[in-house]
């Protein structure tokens, strides 16, 4: 259960990044569509860089199955 939650939560650095991006949009320093595009682009780049095409849920399930063996 805890592993499943951890796979869906961002790391502290990612949370700070997305929080800062949200703050910039909320303060109208950047427009919200620009912030959304940056955030989505970052997620896509991180997933492609890690070479992972499977979802966090399926990774968590395979980890729990490997732990039970």
N, C-alpha and C positions, 0 to 999 in steps of 0.2 A: 504494500500500500504506500509506504513512504517513498519507495523508489519511483512509483508511478507519479506521485505528486512532484517529486524533484525533476522528473523529465519534462514536466509542463511549466515549471517555474524558471524564469531567467536567473542567471547568476547575478551577484551583487553588482558587478560592473555593467552587465547588460541592463539591469533595472535602473541604474543611475543614468545610463545613456538614453534609454527610452523616456525616463522621467524628465531629463533635461530637454529632450526633443519636444515633449509635451508642454513643458513650461515655456519654451520659446514660442510655440504655437499659441498657447493661452495668453501670453503677453503681446501677441501680434508682432513679434520680432520677425517671425517667418509666417507665411500663410499656412493654414492647416493642411491644404492639399500637398504642399511641398513637404511638410513634416510627415504626412502619411506616405508619400512616395519615398522619402529617405528611409523611414522605418521599414517599409515593405522591401525595399531594395537591400537593406542590411540583412534582413532575415533570409532572403533568397541567396545572397552572396555567402552567408555563413553556412547555409545548407549545402550549397554547391561546392564550397571549399572543403567541407568535411566529407564530401563524397557520399553523403547519406541520402538515399531516395526514399527510405522507409520512414514511417511516421514515428513520433516519440512513443506512442502507445505500443506499437509493435516492437520497438526496441526494448521497452520496459518488460513486455511479456516474454521476450526471448531471454532477457537477463534473469527474470524470476524462474523461468524454466531451467536455465543453466544452473542457478543456485540450488534448485531442488534436486538436481542429479547427483 
